[in-house]
Each structure stands twice: as structure tokens, then as C-alpha cells.
Amino acid sequence: MYAALNLVWSLVPVTGAPGAADVALLLALMAVGAPLASACAAVVTLRLLTFWIPAALGALLSAGFEHRLLT
């Protein structure tokens, strides 16, 4: 199932519309029978795990390294 969703994720064309890939993944999940609430939770979780958590961790680490360089 994960491989199929990853394939759908990679086939979504890159557009100027932010969130287009998320909407496409949501529609794909609903097309295979996932309820709307579960599909939304899965998309939000995927976005958190693949973007927001690494971005926040990188910002924290970057700030820590910058602090070391300045002192």
C-alpha cells in the first residue's frame, strides 16, 4: 500500500498551487476506500513526518551550531 501511495505521490505534477500534492494524495486515499477523516489524518501525518518535523529539527540544530560559532 505504501509503495502505491508513494508512486501516486511522485506522479503528481509539480504545480504552482501549494498543497496540490496533498489534495491528490487525499483523493487517492479516498479512492481506495479510506474514510475522509482517516485520509486527512494520514495526509497531515505524512506532511508532519516528511516536512515540518525535519524542518523544525534543522532549524534547532542550525541555531545551536550558529551559537557555537559565535562564542
mmCIF file of the N, C-alpha and C atoms, coordinates in Angstrom:
data_MODEL
# 
_entry.id   MODEL 
# 
loop_
_atom_site.group_PDB 
_atom_site.id 
_atom_site.type_symbol 
_atom_site.label_atom_id 
_atom_site.label_alt_id 
_atom_site.label_comp_id 
_atom_site.label_asym_id 
_atom_site.label_entity_id 
_atom_site.label_seq_id 
_atom_site.pdbx_PDB_ins_code 
_atom_site.Cartn_x 
_atom_site.Cartn_y 
_atom_site.Cartn_z 
_atom_site.occupancy 
_atom_site.B_iso_or_equiv 
_atom_site.pdbx_formal_charge 
_atom_site.auth_seq_id 
_atom_site.auth_comp_id 
_atom_site.auth_asym_id 
_atom_site.auth_atom_id 
_atom_site.pdbx_PDB_model_num 
ATOM 1   N N  . MET A 1 1  ? 0.823   -1.186 0.000   1.00 0.00 ? 1  MET A N  1 
ATOM 2   C CA . MET A 1 1  ? 0.000   0.000  0.000   1.00 0.00 ? 1  MET A CA 1 
ATOM 3   C C  . MET A 1 1  ? 0.876   1.263  0.000   1.00 0.00 ? 1  MET A C  1 
ATOM 4   N N  . TYR A 1 2  ? 1.940   1.235  0.837   1.00 0.00 ? 2  TYR A N  1 
ATOM 5   C CA . TYR A 1 2  ? 2.823   2.404  0.908   1.00 0.00 ? 2  TYR A CA 1 
ATOM 6   C C  . TYR A 1 2  ? 3.489   2.663  -0.438  1.00 0.00 ? 2  TYR A C  1 
ATOM 7   N N  . ALA A 1 3  ? 3.893   1.594  -1.116  1.00 0.00 ? 3  ALA A N  1 
ATOM 8   C CA . ALA A 1 3  ? 4.549   1.753  -2.419  1.00 0.00 ? 3  ALA A CA 1 
ATOM 9   C C  . ALA A 1 3  ? 3.591   2.395  -3.419  1.00 0.00 ? 3  ALA A C  1 
ATOM 10  N N  . ALA A 1 4  ? 2.337   1.983  -3.394  1.00 0.00 ? 4  ALA A N  1 
ATOM 11  C CA . ALA A 1 4  ? 1.350   2.551  -4.316  1.00 0.00 ? 4  ALA A CA 1 
ATOM 12  C C  . ALA A 1 4  ? 1.123   4.033  -4.022  1.00 0.00 ? 4  ALA A C  1 
ATOM 13  N N  . LEU A 1 5  ? 1.029   4.383  -2.739  1.00 0.00 ? 5  LEU A N  1 
ATOM 14  C CA . LEU A 1 5  ? 0.831   5.789  -2.377  1.00 0.00 ? 5  LEU A CA 1 
ATOM 15  C C  . LEU A 1 5  ? 2.055   6.627  -2.721  1.00 0.00 ? 5  LEU A C  1 
ATOM 16  N N  . ASN A 1 6  ? 3.235   6.043  -2.543  1.00 0.00 ? 6  ASN A N  1 
ATOM 17  C CA . ASN A 1 6  ? 4.456   6.755  -2.908  1.00 0.00 ? 6  ASN A CA 1 
ATOM 18  C C  . ASN A 1 6  ? 4.526   6.967  -4.420  1.00 0.00 ? 6  ASN A C  1 
ATOM 19  N N  . LEU A 1 7  ? 4.068   5.992  -5.186  1.00 0.00 ? 7  LEU A N  1 
ATOM 20  C CA . LEU A 1 7  ? 4.026   6.135  -6.642  1.00 0.00 ? 7  LEU A CA 1 
ATOM 21  C C  . LEU A 1 7  ? 3.063   7.252  -7.038  1.00 0.00 ? 7  LEU A C  1 
ATOM 22  N N  . VAL A 1 8  ? 1.888   7.278  -6.425  1.00 0.00 ? 8  VAL A N  1 
ATOM 23  C CA . VAL A 1 8  ? 0.922   8.343  -6.714  1.00 0.00 ? 8  VAL A CA 1 
ATOM 24  C C  . VAL A 1 8  ? 1.522   9.690  -6.346  1.00 0.00 ? 8  VAL A C  1 
ATOM 25  N N  . TRP A 1 9  ? 2.210   9.744  -5.207  1.00 0.00 ? 9  TRP A N  1 
ATOM 26  C CA . TRP A 1 9  ? 2.829   10.983 -4.738  1.00 0.00 ? 9  TRP A CA 1 
ATOM 27  C C  . TRP A 1 9  ? 3.852   11.496 -5.751  1.00 0.00 ? 9  TRP A C  1 
ATOM 28  N N  . SER A 1 10 ? 4.621   10.578 -6.354  1.00 0.00 ? 10 SER A N  1 
ATOM 29  C CA . SER A 1 10 ? 5.651   11.004 -7.294  1.00 0.00 ? 10 SER A CA 1 
ATOM 30  C C  . SER A 1 10 ? 5.090   11.342 -8.668  1.00 0.00 ? 10 SER A C  1 
ATOM 31  N N  . LEU A 1 11 ? 3.905   10.853 -8.999  1.00 0.00 ? 11 LEU A N  1 
ATOM 32  C CA . LEU A 1 11 ? 3.320   11.119 -10.302 1.00 0.00 ? 11 LEU A CA 1 
ATOM 33  C C  . LEU A 1 11 ? 2.552   12.435 -10.364 1.00 0.00 ? 11 LEU A C  1 
ATOM 34  N N  . VAL A 1 12 ? 2.262   13.000 -9.208  1.00 0.00 ? 12 VAL A N  1 
ATOM 35  C CA . VAL A 1 12 ? 1.531   14.261 -9.183  1.00 0.00 ? 12 VAL A CA 1 
ATOM 36  C C  . VAL A 1 12 ? 2.425   15.343 -9.783  1.00 0.00 ? 12 VAL A C  1 
ATOM 37  N N  . PRO A 1 13 ? 1.944   16.031 -10.787 1.00 0.00 ? 13 PRO A N  1 
ATOM 38  C CA . PRO A 1 13 ? 2.790   17.054 -11.407 1.00 0.00 ? 13 PRO A CA 1 
ATOM 39  C C  . PRO A 1 13 ? 3.043   18.219 -10.448 1.00 0.00 ? 13 PRO A C  1 
ATOM 40  N N  . VAL A 1 14 ? 4.229   18.764 -10.546 1.00 0.00 ? 14 VAL A N  1 
ATOM 41  C CA . VAL A 1 14 ? 4.573   19.909 -9.713  1.00 0.00 ? 14 VAL A CA 1 
ATOM 42  C C  . VAL A 1 14 ? 3.859   21.128 -10.298 1.00 0.00 ? 14 VAL A C  1 
ATOM 43  N N  . THR A 1 15 ? 3.071   21.764 -9.478  1.00 0.00 ? 15 THR A N  1 
ATOM 44  C CA . THR A 1 15 ? 2.317   22.935 -9.925  1.00 0.00 ? 15 THR A CA 1 
ATOM 45  C C  . THR A 1 15 ? 2.649   24.123 -9.041  1.00 0.00 ? 15 THR A C  1 
ATOM 46  N N  . GLY A 1 16 ? 2.128   25.241 -9.402  1.00 0.00 ? 16 GLY A N  1 
ATOM 47  C CA . GLY A 1 16 ? 2.305   26.433 -8.588  1.00 0.00 ? 16 GLY A CA 1 
ATOM 48  C C  . GLY A 1 16 ? 1.327   26.494 -7.440  1.00 0.00 ? 16 GLY A C  1 
ATOM 49  N N  . ALA A 1 17 ? 0.432   25.516 -7.359  1.00 0.00 ? 17 ALA A N  1 
ATOM 50  C CA . ALA A 1 17 ? -0.569  25.511 -6.300  1.00 0.00 ? 17 ALA A CA 1 
ATOM 51  C C  . ALA A 1 17 ? -0.038  24.762 -5.077  1.00 0.00 ? 17 ALA A C  1 
ATOM 52  N N  . PRO A 1 18 ? 0.207   25.464 -3.985  1.00 0.00 ? 18 PRO A N  1 
ATOM 53  C CA . PRO A 1 18 ? 0.668   24.771 -2.788  1.00 0.00 ? 18 PRO A CA 1 
ATOM 54  C C  . PRO A 1 18 ? -0.417  23.829 -2.272  1.00 0.00 ? 18 PRO A C  1 
ATOM 55  N N  . GLY A 1 19 ? -0.024  22.646 -1.891  1.00 0.00 ? 19 GLY A N  1 
ATOM 56  C CA . GLY A 1 19 ? -0.972  21.679 -1.367  1.00 0.00 ? 19 GLY A CA 1 
ATOM 57  C C  . GLY A 1 19 ? -1.597  20.787 -2.417  1.00 0.00 ? 19 GLY A C  1 
ATOM 58  N N  . ALA A 1 20 ? -1.227  20.950 -3.682  1.00 0.00 ? 20 ALA A N  1 
ATOM 59  C CA . ALA A 1 20 ? -1.822  20.130 -4.736  1.00 0.00 ? 20 ALA A CA 1 
ATOM 60  C C  . ALA A 1 20 ? -1.471  18.660 -4.545  1.00 0.00 ? 20 ALA A C  1 
ATOM 61  N N  . ALA A 1 21 ? -0.248  18.385 -4.126  1.00 0.00 ? 21 ALA A N  1 
ATOM 62  C CA . ALA A 1 21 ? 0.151   17.003 -3.897  1.00 0.00 ? 21 ALA A CA 1 
ATOM 63  C C  . ALA A 1 21 ? -0.610  16.408 -2.718  1.00 0.00 ? 21 ALA A C  1 
ATOM 64  N N  . ASP A 1 22 ? -0.853  17.219 -1.705  1.00 0.00 ? 22 ASP A N  1 
ATOM 65  C CA . ASP A 1 22 ? -1.608  16.744 -0.546  1.00 0.00 ? 22 ASP A CA 1 
ATOM 66  C C  . ASP A 1 22 ? -3.048  16.410 -0.923  1.00 0.00 ? 22 ASP A C  1 
ATOM 67  N N  . VAL A 1 23 ? -3.648  17.254 -1.727  1.00 0.00 ? 23 VAL A N  1 
ATOM 68  C CA . VAL A 1 23 ? -5.019  17.002 -2.180  1.00 0.00 ? 23 VAL A CA 1 
ATOM 69  C C  . VAL A 1 23 ? -5.064  15.749 -3.053  1.00 0.00 ? 23 VAL A C  1 
ATOM 70  N N  . ALA A 1 24 ? -4.077  15.579 -3.910  1.00 0.00 ? 24 ALA A N  1 
ATOM 71  C CA . ALA A 1 24 ? -4.039  14.389 -4.762  1.00 0.00 ? 24 ALA A CA 1 
ATOM 72  C C  . ALA A 1 24 ? -3.891  13.126 -3.919  1.00 0.00 ? 24 ALA A C  1 
ATOM 73  N N  . LEU A 1 25 ? -3.052  13.179 -2.892  1.00 0.00 ? 25 LEU A N  1 
ATOM 74  C CA . LEU A 1 25 ? -2.895  12.032 -2.006  1.00 0.00 ? 25 LEU A CA 1 
ATOM 75  C C  . LEU A 1 25 ? -4.179  11.770 -1.235  1.00 0.00 ? 25 LEU A C  1 
ATOM 76  N N  . LEU A 1 26 ? -4.844  12.808 -0.791  1.00 0.00 ? 26 LEU A N  1 
ATOM 77  C CA . LEU A 1 26 ? -6.118  12.660 -0.097  1.00 0.00 ? 26 LEU A CA 1 
ATOM 78  C C  . LEU A 1 26 ? -7.153  11.998 -1.001  1.00 0.00 ? 26 LEU A C  1 
ATOM 79  N N  . LEU A 1 27 ? -7.240  12.454 -2.234  1.00 0.00 ? 27 LEU A N  1 
ATOM 80  C CA . LEU A 1 27 ? -8.192  11.858 -3.172  1.00 0.00 ? 27 LEU A CA 1 
ATOM 81  C C  . LEU A 1 27 ? -7.838  10.413 -3.491  1.00 0.00 ? 27 LEU A C  1 
ATOM 82  N N  . ALA A 1 28 ? -6.542  10.120 -3.584  1.00 0.00 ? 28 ALA A N  1 
ATOM 83  C CA . ALA A 1 28 ? -6.122  8.737  -3.848  1.00 0.00 ? 28 ALA A CA 1 
ATOM 84  C C  . ALA A 1 28 ? -6.486  7.829  -2.680  1.00 0.00 ? 28 ALA A C  1 
ATOM 85  N N  . LEU A 1 29 ? -6.282  8.307  -1.472  1.00 0.00 ? 29 LEU A N  1 
ATOM 86  C CA . LEU A 1 29 ? -6.652  7.507  -0.309  1.00 0.00 ? 29 LEU A CA 1 
ATOM 87  C C  . LEU A 1 29 ? -8.149  7.266  -0.252  1.00 0.00 ? 29 LEU A C  1 
ATOM 88  N N  . MET A 1 30 ? -8.923  8.292  -0.561  1.00 0.00 ? 30 MET A N  1 
ATOM 89  C CA . MET A 1 30 ? -10.374 8.127  -0.558  1.00 0.00 ? 30 MET A CA 1 
ATOM 90  C C  . MET A 1 30 ? -10.822 7.210  -1.689  1.00 0.00 ? 30 MET A C  1 
ATOM 91  N N  . ALA A 1 31 ? -10.109 7.216  -2.812  1.00 0.00 ? 31 ALA A N  1 
ATOM 92  C CA . ALA A 1 31 ? -10.470 6.351  -3.937  1.00 0.00 ? 31 ALA A CA 1 
ATOM 93  C C  . ALA A 1 31 ? -10.277 4.879  -3.605  1.00 0.00 ? 31 ALA A C  1 
ATOM 94  N N  . VAL A 1 32 ? -9.325  4.573  -2.722  1.00 0.00 ? 32 VAL A N  1 
ATOM 95  C CA . VAL A 1 32 ? -9.117  3.176  -2.345  1.00 0.00 ? 32 VAL A CA 1 
ATOM 96  C C  . VAL A 1 32 ? -9.968  2.774  -1.146  1.00 0.00 ? 32 VAL A C  1 
ATOM 97  N N  . GLY A 1 33 ? -10.822 3.682  -0.678  1.00 0.00 ? 33 GLY A N  1 
ATOM 98  C CA . GLY A 1 33 ? -11.801 3.318  0.336   1.00 0.00 ? 33 GLY A CA 1 
ATOM 99  C C  . GLY A 1 33 ? -11.561 3.857  1.732   1.00 0.00 ? 33 GLY A C  1 
ATOM 100 N N  . ALA A 1 34 ? -10.595 4.710  1.915   1.00 0.00 ? 34 ALA A N  1 
ATOM 101 C CA . ALA A 1 34 ? -10.354 5.276  3.247   1.00 0.00 ? 34 ALA A CA 1 
ATOM 102 C C  . ALA A 1 34 ? -11.417 6.329  3.551   1.00 0.00 ? 34 ALA A C  1 
ATOM 103 N N  . PRO A 1 35 ? -11.920 6.355  4.779   1.00 0.00 ? 35 PRO A N  1 
ATOM 104 C CA . PRO A 1 35 ? -12.867 7.413  5.149   1.00 0.00 ? 35 PRO A CA 1 
ATOM 105 C C  . PRO A 1 35 ? -12.165 8.782  5.135   1.00 0.00 ? 35 PRO A C  1 
ATOM 106 N N  . LEU A 1 36 ? -12.934 9.820  4.971   1.00 0.00 ? 36 LEU A N  1 
ATOM 107 C CA . LEU A 1 36 ? -12.383 11.172 4.844   1.00 0.00 ? 36 LEU A CA 1 
ATOM 108 C C  . LEU A 1 36 ? -11.530 11.553 6.051   1.00 0.00 ? 36 LEU A C  1 
ATOM 109 N N  . ALA A 1 37 ? -12.009 11.304 7.255   1.00 0.00 ? 37 ALA A N  1 
ATOM 110 C CA . ALA A 1 37 ? -11.258 11.686 8.453   1.00 0.00 ? 37 ALA A CA 1 
ATOM 111 C C  . ALA A 1 37 ? -9.923  10.941 8.530   1.00 0.00 ? 37 ALA A C  1 
ATOM 112 N N  . SER A 1 38 ? -9.929  9.663  8.224   1.00 0.00 ? 38 SER A N  1 
ATOM 113 C CA . SER A 1 38 ? -8.687  8.878  8.264   1.00 0.00 ? 38 SER A CA 1 
ATOM 114 C C  . SER A 1 38 ? -7.725  9.329  7.175   1.00 0.00 ? 38 SER A C  1 
ATOM 115 N N  . ALA A 1 39 ? -8.247  9.628  6.001   1.00 0.00 ? 39 ALA A N  1 
ATOM 116 C CA . ALA A 1 39 ? -7.394  10.086 4.900   1.00 0.00 ? 39 ALA A CA 1 
ATOM 117 C C  . ALA A 1 39 ? -6.766  11.433 5.238   1.00 0.00 ? 39 ALA A C  1 
ATOM 118 N N  . CYS A 1 40 ? -7.536  12.329 5.824   1.00 0.00 ? 40 CYS A N  1 
ATOM 119 C CA . CYS A 1 40 ? -6.994  13.637 6.220   1.00 0.00 ? 40 CYS A CA 1 
ATOM 120 C C  . CYS A 1 40 ? -5.914  13.464 7.283   1.00 0.00 ? 40 CYS A C  1 
ATOM 121 N N  . ALA A 1 41 ? -6.164  12.598 8.249   1.00 0.00 ? 41 ALA A N  1 
ATOM 122 C CA . ALA A 1 41 ? -5.167  12.362 9.295   1.00 0.00 ? 41 ALA A CA 1 
ATOM 123 C C  . ALA A 1 41 ? -3.884  11.784 8.699   1.00 0.00 ? 41 ALA A C  1 
ATOM 124 N N  . ALA A 1 42 ? -4.016  10.886 7.735   1.00 0.00 ? 42 ALA A N  1 
ATOM 125 C CA . ALA A 1 42 ? -2.841  10.290 7.102   1.00 0.00 ? 42 ALA A CA 1 
ATOM 126 C C  . ALA A 1 42 ? -2.041  11.329 6.334   1.00 0.00 ? 42 ALA A C  1 
ATOM 127 N N  . VAL A 1 43 ? -2.714  12.209 5.613   1.00 0.00 ? 43 VAL A N  1 
ATOM 128 C CA . VAL A 1 43 ? -2.021  13.240 4.840   1.00 0.00 ? 43 VAL A CA 1 
ATOM 129 C C  . VAL A 1 43 ? -1.313  14.230 5.771   1.00 0.00 ? 43 VAL A C  1 
ATOM 130 N N  . VAL A 1 44 ? -1.974  14.637 6.840   1.00 0.00 ? 44 VAL A N  1 
ATOM 131 C CA . VAL A 1 44 ? -1.363  15.565 7.787   1.00 0.00 ? 44 VAL A CA 1 
ATOM 132 C C  . VAL A 1 44 ? -0.166  14.907 8.478   1.00 0.00 ? 44 VAL A C  1 
ATOM 133 N N  . THR A 1 45 ? -0.311  13.639 8.848   1.00 0.00 ? 45 THR A N  1 
ATOM 134 C CA . THR A 1 45 ? 0.794   12.915 9.476   1.00 0.00 ? 45 THR A CA 1 
ATOM 135 C C  . THR A 1 45 ? 1.976   12.791 8.528   1.00 0.00 ? 45 THR A C  1 
ATOM 136 N N  . LEU A 1 46 ? 1.699   12.471 7.276   1.00 0.00 ? 46 LEU A N  1 
ATOM 137 C CA . LEU A 1 46 ? 2.777   12.366 6.292   1.00 0.00 ? 46 LEU A CA 1 
ATOM 138 C C  . LEU A 1 46 ? 3.491   13.702 6.128   1.00 0.00 ? 46 LEU A C  1 
ATOM 139 N N  . ARG A 1 47 ? 2.744   14.787 6.061   1.00 0.00 ? 47 ARG A N  1 
ATOM 140 C CA . ARG A 1 47 ? 3.343   16.118 5.916   1.00 0.00 ? 47 ARG A CA 1 
ATOM 141 C C  . ARG A 1 47 ? 4.183   16.473 7.144   1.00 0.00 ? 47 ARG A C  1 
ATOM 142 N N  . LEU A 1 48 ? 3.687   16.123 8.338   1.00 0.00 ? 48 LEU A N  1 
ATOM 143 C CA . LEU A 1 48 ? 4.457   16.377 9.557   1.00 0.00 ? 48 LEU A CA 1 
ATOM 144 C C  . LEU A 1 48 ? 5.767   15.599 9.559   1.00 0.00 ? 48 LEU A C  1 
ATOM 145 N N  . LEU A 1 49 ? 5.697   14.318 9.189   1.00 0.00 ? 49 LEU A N  1 
ATOM 146 C CA . LEU A 1 49 ? 6.878   13.464 9.236   1.00 0.00 ? 49 LEU A CA 1 
ATOM 147 C C  . LEU A 1 49 ? 7.889   13.778 8.144   1.00 0.00 ? 49 LEU A C  1 
ATOM 148 N N  . THR A 1 50 ? 7.428   14.242 7.002   1.00 0.00 ? 50 THR A N  1 
ATOM 149 C CA . THR A 1 50 ? 8.344   14.451 5.886   1.00 0.00 ? 50 THR A CA 1 
ATOM 150 C C  . THR A 1 50 ? 8.773   15.903 5.710   1.00 0.00 ? 50 THR A C  1 
ATOM 151 N N  . PHE A 1 51 ? 8.090   16.845 6.336   1.00 0.00 ? 51 PHE A N  1 
ATOM 152 C CA . PHE A 1 51 ? 8.467   18.247 6.143   1.00 0.00 ? 51 PHE A CA 1 
ATOM 153 C C  . PHE A 1 51 ? 8.633   19.007 7.451   1.00 0.00 ? 51 PHE A C  1 
ATOM 154 N N  . TRP A 1 52 ? 7.588   19.114 8.245   1.00 0.00 ? 52 TRP A N  1 
ATOM 155 C CA . TRP A 1 52 ? 7.614   20.015 9.388   1.00 0.00 ? 52 TRP A CA 1 
ATOM 156 C C  . TRP A 1 52 ? 8.556   19.573 10.496  1.00 0.00 ? 52 TRP A C  1 
ATOM 157 N N  . ILE A 1 53 ? 8.554   18.298 10.855  1.00 0.00 ? 53 ILE A N  1 
ATOM 158 C CA . ILE A 1 53 ? 9.452   17.843 11.916  1.00 0.00 ? 53 ILE A CA 1 
ATOM 159 C C  . ILE A 1 53 ? 10.918  17.959 11.483  1.00 0.00 ? 53 ILE A C  1 
ATOM 160 N N  . PRO A 1 54 ? 11.300  17.507 10.268  1.00 0.00 ? 54 PRO A N  1 
ATOM 161 C CA . PRO A 1 54 ? 12.698  17.719 9.857   1.00 0.00 ? 54 PRO A CA 1 
ATOM 162 C C  . PRO A 1 54 ? 13.070  19.199 9.747   1.00 0.00 ? 54 PRO A C  1 
ATOM 163 N N  . ALA A 1 55 ? 12.150  20.042 9.295   1.00 0.00 ? 55 ALA A N  1 
ATOM 164 C CA . ALA A 1 55 ? 12.442  21.474 9.190   1.00 0.00 ? 55 ALA A CA 1 
ATOM 165 C C  . ALA A 1 55 ? 12.658  22.087 10.568  1.00 0.00 ? 55 ALA A C  1 
ATOM 166 N N  . ALA A 1 56 ? 11.828  21.730 11.525  1.00 0.00 ? 56 ALA A N  1 
ATOM 167 C CA . ALA A 1 56 ? 11.981  22.256 12.878  1.00 0.00 ? 56 ALA A CA 1 
ATOM 168 C C  . ALA A 1 56 ? 13.278  21.748 13.510  1.00 0.00 ? 56 ALA A C  1 
ATOM 169 N N  . LEU A 1 57 ? 13.581  20.469 13.316  1.00 0.00 ? 57 LEU A N  1 
ATOM 170 C CA . LEU A 1 57 ? 14.814  19.912 13.851  1.00 0.00 ? 57 LEU A CA 1 
ATOM 171 C C  . LEU A 1 57 ? 16.035  20.585 13.218  1.00 0.00 ? 57 LEU A C  1 
ATOM 172 N N  . GLY A 1 58 ? 15.993  20.817 11.928  1.00 0.00 ? 58 GLY A N  1 
ATOM 173 C CA . GLY A 1 58 ? 17.084  21.505 11.246  1.00 0.00 ? 58 GLY A CA 1 
ATOM 174 C C  . GLY A 1 58 ? 17.255  22.928 11.732  1.00 0.00 ? 58 GLY A C  1 
ATOM 175 N N  . ALA A 1 59 ? 16.149  23.620 11.983  1.00 0.00 ? 59 ALA A N  1 
ATOM 176 C CA . ALA A 1 59 ? 16.237  24.986 12.494  1.00 0.00 ? 59 ALA A CA 1 
ATOM 177 C C  . ALA A 1 59 ? 16.859  25.014 13.888  1.00 0.00 ? 59 ALA A C  1 
ATOM 178 N N  . LEU A 1 60 ? 16.463  24.056 14.722  1.00 0.00 ? 60 LEU A N  1 
ATOM 179 C CA . LEU A 1 60 ? 17.030  23.998 16.067  1.00 0.00 ? 60 LEU A CA 1 
ATOM 180 C C  . LEU A 1 60 ? 18.520  23.675 16.024  1.00 0.00 ? 60 LEU A C  1 
ATOM 181 N N  . LEU A 1 61 ? 18.892  22.699 15.218  1.00 0.00 ? 61 LEU A N  1 
ATOM 182 C CA . LEU A 1 61 ? 20.302  22.342 15.110  1.00 0.00 ? 61 LEU A CA 1 
ATOM 183 C C  . LEU A 1 61 ? 21.120  23.482 14.512  1.00 0.00 ? 61 LEU A C  1 
ATOM 184 N N  . SER A 1 62 ? 20.574  24.145 13.521  1.00 0.00 ? 62 SER A N  1 
ATOM 185 C CA . SER A 1 62 ? 21.270  25.272 12.902  1.00 0.00 ? 62 SER A CA 1 
ATOM 186 C C  . SER A 1 62 ? 21.487  26.398 13.904  1.00 0.00 ? 62 SER A C  1 
ATOM 187 N N  . ALA A 1 63 ? 20.488  26.683 14.693  1.00 0.00 ? 63 ALA A N  1 
ATOM 188 C CA . ALA A 1 63 ? 20.627  27.722 15.713  1.00 0.00 ? 63 ALA A CA 1 
ATOM 189 C C  . ALA A 1 63 ? 21.674  27.322 16.746  1.00 0.00 ? 63 ALA A C  1 
ATOM 190 N N  . GLY A 1 64 ? 21.705  26.051 17.093  1.00 0.00 ? 64 GLY A N  1 
ATOM 191 C CA . GLY A 1 64 ? 22.708  25.588 18.050  1.00 0.00 ? 64 GLY A CA 1 
ATOM 192 C C  . GLY A 1 64 ? 24.107  25.692 17.495  1.00 0.00 ? 64 GLY A C  1 
ATOM 193 N N  . PHE A 1 65 ? 24.302  25.315 16.249  1.00 0.00 ? 65 PHE A N  1 
ATOM 194 C CA . PHE A 1 65 ? 25.622  25.405 15.641  1.00 0.00 ? 65 PHE A CA 1 
ATOM 195 C C  . PHE A 1 65 ? 26.043  26.859 15.459  1.00 0.00 ? 65 PHE A C  1 
ATOM 196 N N  . GLU A 1 66 ? 25.104  27.728 15.120  1.00 0.00 ? 66 GLU A N  1 
ATOM 197 C CA . GLU A 1 66 ? 25.433  29.140 14.961  1.00 0.00 ? 66 GLU A CA 1 
ATOM 198 C C  . GLU A 1 66 ? 25.862  29.735 16.292  1.00 0.00 ? 66 GLU A C  1 
ATOM 199 N N  . HIS A 1 67 ? 25.182  29.322 17.337  1.00 0.00 ? 67 HIS A N  1 
ATOM 200 C CA . HIS A 1 67 ? 25.544  29.808 18.671  1.00 0.00 ? 67 HIS A CA 1 
ATOM 201 C C  . HIS A 1 67 ? 26.963  29.378 19.039  1.00 0.00 ? 67 HIS A C  1 
ATOM 202 N N  . ARG A 1 68 ? 27.347  28.149 18.677  1.00 0.00 ? 68 ARG A N  1 
ATOM 203 C CA . ARG A 1 68 ? 28.703  27.662 18.955  1.00 0.00 ? 68 ARG A CA 1 
ATOM 204 C C  . ARG A 1 68 ? 29.746  28.449 18.167  1.00 0.00 ? 68 ARG A C  1 
ATOM 205 N N  . LEU A 1 69 ? 29.409  28.835 16.943  1.00 0.00 ? 69 LEU A N  1 
ATOM 206 C CA . LEU A 1 69 ? 30.363  29.557 16.116  1.00 0.00 ? 69 LEU A CA 1 
ATOM 207 C C  . LEU A 1 69 ? 30.589  30.982 16.613  1.00 0.00 ? 69 LEU A C  1 
ATOM 208 N N  . LEU A 1 70 ? 29.561  31.568 17.217  1.00 0.00 ? 70 LEU A N  1 
ATOM 209 C CA . LEU A 1 70 ? 29.658  32.948 17.659  1.00 0.00 ? 70 LEU A CA 1 
ATOM 210 C C  . LEU A 1 70 ? 30.364  33.081 19.003  1.00 0.00 ? 70 LEU A C  1 
ATOM 211 N N  . THR A 1 71 ? 30.447  32.007 19.776  1.00 0.00 ? 71 THR A N  1 
ATOM 212 C CA . THR A 1 71 ? 31.075  32.122 21.092  1.00 0.00 ? 71 THR A CA 1 
ATOM 213 C C  . THR A 1 71 ? 32.455  31.536 21.096  1.00 0.00 ? 71 THR A C  1 
# 
